[in-house]
């Protein structure tokens, strides 16, 4: 039996897959790929801009 890769339906509700840990290095690479555009980088990583900022701060 294969596990669903995107989302599963449980009791009529869509259940998202568990989040993937994003590292500071991931943030740096995403920012480089998107020319420093924080909104685009956060969208590409699947995190919020505030989370991206928090990761950059540490």
PyMOL commands that place a pseudoatom at each C-alpha (Angstrom):
pseudoatom trace, name=CA, resn=UNK, resi=1, chain=A, elem=C, hetatm=0, pos=[0.000, 0.000, 0.000]
pseudoatom trace, name=CA, resn=UNK, resi=2, chain=A, elem=C, hetatm=0, pos=[1.359, 3.431, -0.958]
pseudoatom trace, name=CA, resn=UNK, resi=3, chain=A, elem=C, hetatm=0, pos=[1.159, 6.449, 1.323]
pseudoatom trace, name=CA, resn=UNK, resi=4, chain=A, elem=C, hetatm=0, pos=[-0.371, 9.576, -0.235]
pseudoatom trace, name=CA, resn=UNK, resi=5, chain=A, elem=C, hetatm=0, pos=[2.256, 12.175, -1.134]
pseudoatom trace, name=CA, resn=UNK, resi=6, chain=A, elem=C, hetatm=0, pos=[0.248, 15.397, -0.991]
pseudoatom trace, name=CA, resn=UNK, resi=7, chain=A, elem=C, hetatm=0, pos=[-2.665, 15.136, 1.432]
pseudoatom trace, name=CA, resn=UNK, resi=8, chain=A, elem=C, hetatm=0, pos=[-4.908, 12.518, 2.962]
pseudoatom trace, name=CA, resn=UNK, resi=9, chain=A, elem=C, hetatm=0, pos=[-8.599, 12.623, 3.729]
pseudoatom trace, name=CA, resn=UNK, resi=10, chain=A, elem=C, hetatm=0, pos=[-9.579, 11.589, 7.235]
pseudoatom trace, name=CA, resn=UNK, resi=11, chain=A, elem=C, hetatm=0, pos=[-13.217, 11.778, 8.337]
pseudoatom trace, name=CA, resn=UNK, resi=12, chain=A, elem=C, hetatm=0, pos=[-13.933, 14.181, 5.482]
pseudoatom trace, name=CA, resn=UNK, resi=13, chain=A, elem=C, hetatm=0, pos=[-11.141, 16.587, 6.488]
pseudoatom trace, name=CA, resn=UNK, resi=14, chain=A, elem=C, hetatm=0, pos=[-8.012, 17.156, 4.437]
pseudoatom trace, name=CA, resn=UNK, resi=15, chain=A, elem=C, hetatm=0, pos=[-4.885, 16.456, 6.459]
pseudoatom trace, name=CA, resn=UNK, resi=16, chain=A, elem=C, hetatm=0, pos=[-1.659, 18.141, 5.337]
pseudoatom trace, name=CA, resn=UNK, resi=17, chain=A, elem=C, hetatm=0, pos=[1.636, 16.282, 5.396]
pseudoatom trace, name=CA, resn=UNK, resi=18, chain=A, elem=C, hetatm=0, pos=[3.944, 17.101, 8.314]
pseudoatom trace, name=CA, resn=UNK, resi=19, chain=A, elem=C, hetatm=0, pos=[6.042, 20.240, 7.802]
pseudoatom trace, name=CA, resn=UNK, resi=20, chain=A, elem=C, hetatm=0, pos=[9.635, 19.916, 6.662]
pseudoatom trace, name=CA, resn=UNK, resi=21, chain=A, elem=C, hetatm=0, pos=[12.257, 21.640, 8.811]
pseudoatom trace, name=CA, resn=UNK, resi=22, chain=A, elem=C, hetatm=0, pos=[13.669, 24.685, 7.014]
pseudoatom trace, name=CA, resn=UNK, resi=23, chain=A, elem=C, hetatm=0, pos=[17.210, 25.666, 7.947]
pseudoatom trace, name=CA, resn=UNK, resi=24, chain=A, elem=C, hetatm=0, pos=[19.009, 28.987, 7.763]
pseudoatom trace, name=CA, resn=UNK, resi=25, chain=A, elem=C, hetatm=0, pos=[21.022, 27.618, 4.825]
pseudoatom trace, name=CA, resn=UNK, resi=26, chain=A, elem=C, hetatm=0, pos=[17.744, 26.882, 2.990]
pseudoatom trace, name=CA, resn=UNK, resi=27, chain=A, elem=C, hetatm=0, pos=[16.672, 30.482, 3.599]
pseudoatom trace, name=CA, resn=UNK, resi=28, chain=A, elem=C, hetatm=0, pos=[19.980, 31.839, 2.271]
pseudoatom trace, name=CA, resn=UNK, resi=29, chain=A, elem=C, hetatm=0, pos=[19.730, 29.718, -0.904]
pseudoatom trace, name=CA, resn=UNK, resi=30, chain=A, elem=C, hetatm=0, pos=[16.112, 30.747, -1.479]
pseudoatom trace, name=CA, resn=UNK, resi=31, chain=A, elem=C, hetatm=0, pos=[16.982, 34.424, -1.042]
pseudoatom trace, name=CA, resn=UNK, resi=32, chain=A, elem=C, hetatm=0, pos=[19.824, 34.088, -3.550]
pseudoatom trace, name=CA, resn=UNK, resi=33, chain=A, elem=C, hetatm=0, pos=[17.558, 32.325, -6.040]
pseudoatom trace, name=CA, resn=UNK, resi=34, chain=A, elem=C, hetatm=0, pos=[14.899, 35.036, -5.706]
pseudoatom trace, name=CA, resn=UNK, resi=35, chain=A, elem=C, hetatm=0, pos=[17.222, 38.037, -5.817]
pseudoatom trace, name=CA, resn=UNK, resi=36, chain=A, elem=C, hetatm=0, pos=[16.719, 38.902, -2.146]
pseudoatom trace, name=CA, resn=UNK, resi=37, chain=A, elem=C, hetatm=0, pos=[12.921, 38.996, -2.477]
pseudoatom trace, name=CA, resn=UNK, resi=38, chain=A, elem=C, hetatm=0, pos=[11.798, 37.753, 0.961]
pseudoatom trace, name=CA, resn=UNK, resi=39, chain=A, elem=C, hetatm=0, pos=[8.161, 37.234, 0.000]
pseudoatom trace, name=CA, resn=UNK, resi=40, chain=A, elem=C, hetatm=0, pos=[9.105, 35.084, -3.009]
pseudoatom trace, name=CA, resn=UNK, resi=41, chain=A, elem=C, hetatm=0, pos=[11.686, 33.141, -0.986]
pseudoatom trace, name=CA, resn=UNK, resi=42, chain=A, elem=C, hetatm=0, pos=[9.206, 32.403, 1.806]
pseudoatom trace, name=CA, resn=UNK, resi=43, chain=A, elem=C, hetatm=0, pos=[6.588, 31.230, -0.721]
pseudoatom trace, name=CA, resn=UNK, resi=44, chain=A, elem=C, hetatm=0, pos=[9.150, 28.943, -2.363]
pseudoatom trace, name=CA, resn=UNK, resi=45, chain=A, elem=C, hetatm=0, pos=[10.049, 27.449, 1.027]
pseudoatom trace, name=CA, resn=UNK, resi=46, chain=A, elem=C, hetatm=0, pos=[6.409, 27.114, 2.093]
pseudoatom trace, name=CA, resn=UNK, resi=47, chain=A, elem=C, hetatm=0, pos=[6.865, 29.272, 5.195]
pseudoatom trace, name=CA, resn=UNK, resi=48, chain=A, elem=C, hetatm=0, pos=[5.569, 32.676, 6.235]
pseudoatom trace, name=CA, resn=UNK, resi=49, chain=A, elem=C, hetatm=0, pos=[7.597, 35.862, 5.873]
pseudoatom trace, name=CA, resn=UNK, resi=50, chain=A, elem=C, hetatm=0, pos=[7.763, 36.188, 9.660]
pseudoatom trace, name=CA, resn=UNK, resi=51, chain=A, elem=C, hetatm=0, pos=[9.207, 32.681, 9.959]
pseudoatom trace, name=CA, resn=UNK, resi=52, chain=A, elem=C, hetatm=0, pos=[11.734, 33.504, 7.247]
pseudoatom trace, name=CA, resn=UNK, resi=53, chain=A, elem=C, hetatm=0, pos=[12.713, 36.655, 9.142]
pseudoatom trace, name=CA, resn=UNK, resi=54, chain=A, elem=C, hetatm=0, pos=[13.022, 34.684, 12.390]
pseudoatom trace, name=CA, resn=UNK, resi=55, chain=A, elem=C, hetatm=0, pos=[15.312, 32.126, 10.725]
pseudoatom trace, name=CA, resn=UNK, resi=56, chain=A, elem=C, hetatm=0, pos=[17.471, 34.908, 9.263]
pseudoatom trace, name=CA, resn=UNK, resi=57, chain=A, elem=C, hetatm=0, pos=[17.755, 36.583, 12.661]
pseudoatom trace, name=CA, resn=UNK, resi=58, chain=A, elem=C, hetatm=0, pos=[19.299, 33.573, 14.426]
for i in range(1, 58): cmd.bond("trace and resi %d" % i, "trace and resi %d" % (i + 1))
show_as sticks, trace
zoom trace
